[in-house]
Amino acid sequence: MDHGLLLGHAMGCGGPGRSTTMQAFAEMPSVQIVRRIADQCGADGGVNDQVAYCTTQNVIFLTTQARAQPHAAYLVAHAYGHAVQVRHGVADFALAQIRNRRSEEAMLRGLVERQVDCIAGFLMQRAGL
């Protein structure tokens, strides 16, 4: 199933999806298709079971089951959003703020996720999805 340009790399055809992301942001992760997320990059049952971004390997893991879903391109775009935050220092800053402002943790995490969704939307638009 073709999910468009953004997922092109994840589907094994390389180019267009990854180039859309690489044109917008440097040093973006590769995408690896896996049977399950648990046990990838130290992941456990507490992470998303469809897609996960591994900061230490700079890899997005996408399950074969998620790849077949109509929203797979968005899942990958969302993971790229987290990668952008990590690569540009936003994730470290956000984590420090969360640690220092525990009473505002839910609000701060919400801001982080809204920024990720914004980046994902930007990437999907740039890919023509």
Disulfide bonds with the S-S distance in Angstrom:
Cys41-Cys54 1.72
